[in-house]
Amino acid sequence: MKKRFIGGIVAAAILIPTAAIAAPPLIEMLTRAPITAEQVKVDEVGKATLEKLYSAFPETKSFEIIDASSVQGVQTSITLQEKGGIGKKITLHTNGITGAIEHVNQENWEPKEKPLTALTDQEIKSKVDYLIDKMYGNIEEYEFAMEQMENPDHKTFMLNYTKKGSKTPFYQVFVQGNTISVSLIGGETTPSNIKVEGFFSTNGKPDYFADAYLNDEKLFSLLKISPTELKQELAKGKSVVEIAASKNVSRQQVVDIIAKTQVDLQIQGENSGDVPKSNLSNEQLLKAVEPKVLQIIEHKTETSSKK
């Protein structure tokens, strides 16, 4: 059986993680181009995303598209809200290459007087289970773990849904206030190229969004560093770019190494039939993945010493 790590290696090599609570600054590093509601409805990715949402939650057919944008043709984002500008809201981020809905952000679907974080653990899990089940399918086969994160300013829960035999969550969820933020990580049994998990962390917990990009033997060779050493340096609050600079390696060298690996894996996945063909040239794929690589190598883990 082929083992796939969808979070960045094959099916979503151009994946842009957008966990709104886990790492809010990341997606903002990329250039967003606004698109109109009319454009969304005729765009292939936007139209498919809306059809999926309407099928999962028929009531959203009456919602208004209040915001929509595209990130350099790599990701389409759509936000819908109940008419009147208040009440239920839902945001979807869809991979423009694979068509996978990578992130769902559901806000204000519970009464203000009893937000999600005021519910019991079992009630919270039930709400999250329902959202994942509707958007992605049955989750009975997944193992579940939930914990409250150390966040004195905002009560936050992290829920991980993992397949048996895997260390990496398939779905990673953050619940804060009246918001459920689901990210499709797609981890299955750990593939051979994953040397270290959780290069970055959020509130001291592994954040898996960059693992598939940074577990790159050519990158380790370029930086003359082991996977464990790289993780240790990142934990100090440094970025990959800063670590590279200390070794006289340029940002562009790092980008080129990682981008080539990701594109090679994308093409390999297309040729083997594991993922749909993108019909993009090698140059187009490299251009598409470059913003994602920059996003990761410029990111820094927040350290406890930072205010």
C-alpha positions, -999 to 999 in steps of 0.1 A, spaced: 0 0 0 13 34 -9 18 57 21 11 93 15 15 125 35 -10 148 19 -1 178 40 26 188 16 42 160 -2 19 147 -29 -17 157 -30 -11 192 -18 24 201 -27 13 237 -31 -6 236 1 -10 269 21 -19 261 57 -43 286 71 -51 277 106 -65 310 117 -59 304 154 -27 284 151 -7 307 130 -25 339 119 4 358 104 14 331 79 -12 335 51 -9 373 53 27 370 40 14 362 6 -2 386 -19 -40 383 -20 -60 395 -50 -97 402 -42 -123 385 -64 -160 393 -67 -189 370 -57 -198 367 -94 -162 356 -102 -163 330 -74 -195 314 -88 -180 309 -123 -145 300 -112 -139 263 -113 -124 260 -78 -147 286 -63 -178 269 -78 -168 234 -66 -161 248 -31 -195 264 -29 -212 232 -41 -194 212 -14 -205 238 13 -241 239 1 -243 202 1 -229 200 36 -249 229 50 -279 237 28 -288 268 49 -256 285 36 -273 288 2 -290 319 16 -257 333 30 -240 362 13 -204 360 0 -189 389 19 -153 383 10 -133 363 -16 -97 363 -27 -71 343 -45 -35 339 -34 -14 340 -65 -36 314 -82 -26 289 -56 -54 292 -31 -90 305 -33 -106 318 -1 -143 324 3 -162 339 33 -200 337 36 -223 351 63 -259 352 71 -277 381 54 -276 412 75 -239 411 84 -243 394 117 -247 358 129 -232 327 113 -201 330 92 -180 304 75 -147 307 56 -132 281 33 -96 280 19 -93 257 -11 -61 245 -28 -62 260 -63 -41 230 -77 -58 200 -61 -92 214 -53 -89 202 -17 -106 223 10 -76 228 33 -92 249 60 -126 256 73 -133 284 98 -168 283 113 -178 313 134 -208 323 156 -228 291 150 -235 290 187 -255 315 208 -234 343 222 -246 336 257 -231 301 255 -200 301 232 -182 270 223 -156 274 250 -184 274 276 -195 239 266 -182 207 281 -154 188 265 -178 162 251 -201 189 237 -171 207 220 -160 174 205 -195 167 192 -196 201 175 -162 196 159 -171 160 149 -202 173 131 -183 199 112 -156 175 100 -182 148 92 -202 173 70 -172 188 52 -149 158 49 -168 125 57 -171 100 85 -144 102 112 -151 70 131 -118 55 121 -98 83 137 -83 83 171 -90 115 191 -70 137 215 -81 170 230 -63 194 254 -67 229 266 -37 251 255 -18 274 277 -31 307 266 -39 331 294 -56 356 271 -80 333 252 -93 300 263 -83 277 235 -87 239 229 -67 219 204 -82 187 190 -62 162 169 -78 135 148 -52 108 139 -54 76 120 -41 45 138 -4 40 133 2 77 125 18 103 146 7 132 125 -29 144 128 -52 140 98 -72 169 111 -59 195 135 -86 217 151 -85 248 173 -116 260 192 -115 295 206 -144 317 217 -172 309 192 -149 297 164 -140 262 152 -109 262 129 -103 229 111 -71 223 91 -67 193 68 -32 181 76 -37 147 60 -11 128 79 -11 90 75 17 66 84 48 86 86 67 84 53 104 77 50 113 113 43 98 126 76 128 128 99 114 152 125 78 162 133 67 196 146 96 218 133 74 247 145 51 249 175 21 269 187 18 274 224 44 247 229 25 221 208 36 207 174 23 226 144 27 203 114 22 228 86 59 230 76 71 194 82 67 181 47 87 211 33 115 212 58 121 174 59 143 177 29 177 159 27 190 184 2 181 213 25 199 196 54 229 191 32 228 227 20 227 240 55 251 214 69 227 207 97 208 177 110 170 176 112 171 176 150 196 206 150 173 225 126 143 220 149 164 231 179 174 263 162 139 270 151 127 265 187 149 295 197 127 318 176 149 319 145 136 315 109 151 291 84 163 322 64 182 335 95 197 300 101 208 299 64 223 334 66 245 323 95 259 296 72 264 320 43 235 305 24 211 328 6 173 329 9 170 321 -28 192 290 -25 169 277 2 138 285 -19 152 268 -49 162 236 -30 128 232 -13 107 242 -43 125 217 -66 119 189 -42 82 198 -38 76 201 -75 95 168 -82 71 151 -56 41 168 -72 51 155 -107 59 120 -92 24 120 -76 8 130 -109 27 103 -129 18 76 -104 -19 86 -104 -19 95 -67 -30 130 -75 -49 147 -103 -27 162 -130 -23 200 -127 -16 205 -164 11 230 -153 46 231 -166 76 226 -143 83 264 -144 47 271 -135 47 247 -106 80 262 -93 65 296 -95 33 285 -77 51 268 -48 77 295 -42 53 318 -21 45 288 1 82 281 6 89 317 15 60 316 39 76 287 58 112 297 57 104 332 70 82 320 98 93 320 134 81 301 164 70 324 192 92 319 222 82 323 258 106 352 261 87 373 235 61 398 246 
